[in-house]
Amino acid sequence: MAVVDVPAPDPGPGQVSIAVEAIGVGGVDAVIRRGTLAGYGFGTGHILGSEVAGTVSAVGAEVDSSWIGERVWAFTGTGGGYVEQAVAAVDHLERIPAGLTNEAAVALGSSGAVAHFALQHAHFAPGESVLIRGAAGSIGLLAVQLAAAASAVAVTTSSPDRGHRLRELGATHVLDRSGAGDGPATYDVILDVVAGPDLPTFLPRLSPNGRLVVLGVVGGPLPADLTEHLMRSFQRSLSLATFSLDTIDLPARARVRRDQFAAAARGELQAVVHDVLSLDEAAKAHEQMDAGHVFGRIVLKP
């Protein structure tokens, strides 16, 4: 990773330009930087960052000029967010309500929507047991809070301190990264942000008709022998699915994001910010993620 000067982008048709004030450092950024998604077009010179918050400074053709001066959260796609001036499609903006900081907005904007729709994708119902693997990340923290409103929630994490903080957010059982600890033997739903080679070891933790949904691959890609593990549990009717927010239409995402921003502004939902670093410390942020030291989301500020 390197800090370089590039020309400020001009907004095209349907786009706005944003004077960036906060940048969310997400797990997908680390996955792209590590090369886990090699073959998807992320090469040298790619600018990381998928969500920013700031003030609209200019609009492109076909965009109402009333957006200028608005404080917004924006999704920039699979890159283009680690910048001082970003462009984003007007359909990917959300106004930030009074009472919600820019830092909180980028800790909540993408992660909260992913957590909400992932639970929906898993056909989660109130009263069912839930295990969240990799709960200390921003998606996991939001999933804990959303699920805890309706069910008992177990989490995997790396330390007693993190476990204590997760309990404060609603977790009822804390397990170590391997899934060992004082919790139910099986779960109706497992949300997995980690994936990697250890994912098959969690299939036996599913109840009959249980559903495991993979939300991320921060621990590496899905193992090649995953089908063999599923076949061993064939008679238990388990389901394994992946989930991407790309499959949810924009109006539905916007409704959920708006509701979550409002709930966070009222103090009913917590957006956890691990640290705030300057933009030129982006490599340091990634070093912290690789070391497993992050609880919540790191935010960069230009």
N, C-alpha and C positions, 0 to 999 in steps of 0.2 A: 504494500500500500504506500502511496506517495501523495503529497499535497502538491497540486499544480494549479496554474492559472489557466482558465479556459474562458472563451467569450461568453458573456451573459446571453442566455437563450431568449429569443423573442417568442411571444405566444402566437401560436397559429390559430386557424379557425376553430372555434369551440374551446379554446384554451385561455388560461389566465397566467400571468406572471406573479410570483409570490416573493416578497422580501422575507426570507426565511429567518425565523427566530428560535425554532426548536426542531430537532431532527431525531426521530426514533431509530435506535440501533436494534435491529431485529435479528432473530435467529436465521431467517432466510438470507440476510446479508452475510453471515458467517458461513453458511452452507455454500453460497455462491463463491465467496472468497477462497474457501478451502478447495474448490474444484469438485465438490460432491455432485454438482449439476453440470459437469463437463459434457459438452455436446449440445447444450441448450443455447449456445450463442454468446456466452459470457467470456469475453477474451480480454486481453491486455487493453487497458484504457477504459474499461467499464467503470462507470460511477455508481457506487452502491447507494442504497437508501430508497425505501418505498413509501415513507410517510413523513410529512413535514407539517409544521404549523407556523403561521406568520400572517402578514398583511398583504392583501391583493394590491399590487402596484400598477398593473396594466392589464388590459383585456384584448383578446384577439377578435377577429371578425365573428359576427353572429353571437357575441356575448354581451349581455346587458352591462352598461358602464356603471350601474349601481353597485356592482361587486367591488369596485375600486374603494379601498379604505376598509374593507371588511376583514375582520380577524377570522381566519379559517384554518381548519385541518384539511389536508389534501393527501390523496393517494397518488404517488408518482409512477406507479407500475413496478417493474422489477429493477428499477434503478433510477438514478437522477436526483436523489434526495440529499446526498452529502455535498451541498452547495450553499452559496449565499443567496443566489437567485434561482428559483425553481419554476418550472412550468408544469401545469396539470390541467387535465380536462375539467371543464366546469361541472360535468356530471359526477366528478370524483371529489367534490368539495363538500364540506359541512361547516356551517358557521359555529364558532365556539361560544357558548353562552357565558355571560358574566358569572364570575365565581369559579370558573374552571381555567387553570393556567395552561399556557401553551405546552409546558412539559407534561402535564397530566393528559392533555389531549393526545399527544403522540405515544403515551404509554397505554392509552385506552383504545384509540381509534380503530386500528386493525385487530388487535388482540381480543377486544371485547366482542366484536362481531364474529370472529372465528370461534370463540368459546361458545357463544350463543347458538350459532347454526350447527356447530359440531355436536352439541347435545341434542339438537333437533334431528340431525342426521343419524344419531345413534338410537333414535326413538325412545329417548329417555323419558320416563314417567315419574312423577312425584312418588316417593317412597322406595324407589329402587336404589340399590347400593351402587356407588360409583368409586372407581379408583382412577386417580389422575397421575400418570407417570410423567415425571419432569415438571412437578407443580411449581417450582420456584421461578420459572420463566414467566413472562408477561401473559402469555396465553393461559398457562396453568393457573396462575393467580386469579384470573378472571373466571375461569371455569370453576375453581373452588368456590368462589363467592356465589356464582349463579346456581350451582348445584346444591350448595348448602342451604339455600332458601327452601328446598323441598325434600332433601334426603340426607342420609349419613354419607360422608365423603371421606375416603382414605386417600392419602397422598404418598408418593415416593419422593425422598429428598436426601441430601447428603450429610446433614448435621443436626444435632439436637436443637441448636439455635434456630435454624431454618424451620424445623418442625414446630417449635414454639410459635414462631411468627405465622406459620400456616394455620395453626390452631386458632390464633386470634382472628383469622379471616374466615373461619368456619370449618376447618378440617376436624374430623372427629377421631381419626386414626392416622398415625404417622409411621411409615415404613421406611426402611433404608432403600438404596437404589436397586437392590436385588429383589425387593418386594417382601423381605423378611421383617417381622415385627408383630406387634399386637393388633391384629385386625381380622376381619372376616376371612374365612378360607377362600371364598369365591365372591365374585361381583357380577351384577347384571350388566354393567357398562364399564369399559376401560377406555379412557381417552389417553392416547399415547403421543406425546410431543417429541419423544426421543428416537424411536425406531431402533435401527442398528442391529447388531448380531444377537443381542439379548432379548429381542422382542418375543421369539417363540417361547421363552421361559414363562411368559405371562399368560399364554393361552390356557394352561391348566387352572389359572385363577378365575376363569370365566365360569359362571353358573350355566346350567343347561339353557340353551337359547340366548346365551350371552353375546354381547356385541362389543368388539374392539375396533375403535376408529383411530387411524393414524393421522395426526394433524401436522407432523413435521418430521424431519430426518436429521436433527442436530447430532444424533449419535451415529449417523451413517445410514446408508440405504437399507432397504429391506433385504434380509438374507435370501439367498437363492433357494434354500431348502425349505422355505416357509410352507409350501404346499404339503410336504411330507408331514410336517407337524400338525397341520389342519386335518389331514386324513386320519391321523391317529385318534383324533377326537370326533370322528365323523358322527358317531351315535349321539353326541351331545348337542348337535345342531348349532354349532357356533358360527358366528358371522364375523368376517374381517373386512373392513372397508377403509378406503382413504377418503380424506375430505379436503377440498380446496374452496376457499371463498369465491373463486372464479365461477363456481356453479350457481351462485346466488345472484338473482337479478339486482340491478343497482337500486331500484326503489325500495326493495326489502332491506338491503344493507343500510340505506340511508335512514329508514325508519328506526331500525334497531340502534344505530349509532347515535341518532338524535336522542332517543330515549335514554341511552346509557350516559351520554354527556350530561343530560339534565339530572339523572340520578347521582352522578358523581359530583355535580355542582351543589346538590342538596346534601352531600355527605353520605348518601345511601350506598355508594359503590366506590371502592378505593382503587385508584390508579397508582401503582407502586413504582416510584422512580428510585432506582438504585444509586445513580450518581449522575451529575451533570458535568460534562467535559467540554472543552473548546473543540471546534471542528478540526483543528490541526492535531488533536489527540485521538483521532479516530482509530489509529492503530493500537493505541493503549486500550481503548474500549474493547477491541477484538481480542486482545491478549487476555483481558479479564474474563471475557466469555469463554475463551478456550480453556482457561484455568478453572472454570466452574465456580467463579467467585460472585456471580451476579444474581441478585434476588430482585426480580422485577425487570425494569428496562433502563438501560443507559440512554441518556439524552445528550446530544451534541448541540452546541450553540455556536453559530458563526461569530 
